[in-house]
Amino acid sequence: MSTIRRSFFFSSVTQYLNKLISFAFVVITARMLTPEELGLYAIASGVVIVASEFRLMGATNYLVRSEKIDKSMVCSGLGLTICICWPLALLIVFASDHVANFYDLAPLALLFKILAIPFLVAPFISISACMLTREMAFHKIMIIRLTSLIVKIVSSVYMMWLGYSYYALAWGLVIATAFEIVLYFFMRSDIVSWKPSFKGLRPIFHFGIYNTLINALHRFESVAPDIILGKFANVRDVALFSRGAGFLTFVNEMVTAGVWQVALPAMSKVKREGGDVSEGYIKASLMLGGLVLPVLGVAAYAAEPVILMIFGEQWEESVPVAQVIVGWVMFKSIHTLSTPLMITTANEKPLLVKQVCVFAICLGLGILAAPSGMMMMAWAMVCVGIADYIITSLFLWRYLQISIFSFALRLLSNLLISLCCVAATALIDNAVDFSSAEPLFSVFVIALILPFVWLACIYLFKHPLRNEISLVARQIRTRFAAT
């Protein structure tokens, strides 16, 4: 447990700093580029993000989950990812003009060509990062990712200042990727060799088929509004929707970022040691929900002052989107750990079926809603979130015997805490009036009061998080007493 806690600490620090620095970059780009410029880049990056899920073919998760590995397996994993990544890069380049014509946006062609470059070095980066993750060497991952992120931001901002518009974002990614591979070369695990092997690919490929399709379908859901709105609406709607949804996604990821990276190796470790993975999932979901749901509720209610303070008045139209789309993010967050759980328990096939169901609903509702604009798309995504929660609950009950009713009942305290926090925010709004007060002042009052409200609710409703909070408090007191 000490290894997992230490890994969780470094993973959390990495992810939180990564998200904070990235969010600062988003704020800068929101003020340096117009919604039309950012909307165009959102379409290009959305398509490439979905394509990028195929480039690893599940090799990294296969290596993390395997009980025993050797250098030959790592080389085979590298060989498989090369076989996928390099042809995929060529496919993106050759298809770039056709996709640009499909959207009737000529600049997309060059954007796709630039964004295809990182695919050439992705195999070496992903396999090296995978082995550091398996060994839970998250301190090395922290150094590499934060350093490359800073390089990306500095180079992108400089090129935007020079007038390269959305192309600056793509070239910044390329420069950061080149810097990242150099760092991985010097900090990679001893078992990692950058000499690919094309033997023994079948078991990795067999696992990867399911895992890759699962990740691609999951990723499509997150970028579907951008891709679909780009075709049926306009780039301004894409940018405004992306900003409203992105604001809440950032809030969600700030809470869950450190958990995700540790989830799969930690669950795999529990399974190898004969522990009850399902019960661990329920407890982890309960504690994670106690953090996520109240924060999302408050963020949605106070979306107007927060968005105006951070992004500026040109993004005010994204406020209603954020206040609706929170339903989608909330329902998705409830079972956010279900994917690593089902992978750990070797339920990839049912997980793929579940993702196909959600994908079909997302695609169908998205196409129906997009012609009516971004608000209808927001409501469509809420319906997708509800469907995702129901389908995931059914699959967890069918394959892991996690009771739907019992699970929902144990999450009731999360709902009560969330309602209390939102009610407190409403009282603050009644006293301050978010619509007329200075956004900075409104956000300051919320940040000053709500943590105490949340903490009081944790103890009032006897939430399991109170034990963790008490443990941290005792450790702090012990350290201060020792000094």
ABEGO torsion letter per residue (X at the ends): XAAAAAAAAAAAAAAAAAAAAAAAAAAAAAAABBAAAAAAAAAAAAAAAAAAAAAAGGAAAAAAABABBBAAAAAAAAAAAAAAAAAAAAAAAAAAAAAAAAAGBAAAAAAAAAAAAAAAAAAAAAAAAAAAAAAGBAAAAAAAAAAAAAAAAAAAAAAAAAGAEAAAAAAAAAAAAAAAAAAAAAABBAABBABBBABGAAAAAAAAAAAAAAAAAAAAAAAAAAAAAAAABBAAAAAAAAAAAAAAAAAAAAAAAAAAAAAAAAAAAAAAAGBBAAAAAAAAAAAAAAAAAAAAAAAAAAAAAAAAAAAEAAAAAAAAAAAAAAAAAAAAAAAAAAAAAAAAAGAAAAAAAAAAAAAAAAAAAAAAAAAAEAAAAAAAAAAAAAAAAAAAAAAAAAAAGBBAAAAAAAAAAAAAAAAAAAAAAAAAAAAAGAAABBAAAAAAAAAAAAAAAAAAAAAAAGBAAAAAAAAAAAAAAAAAAAX
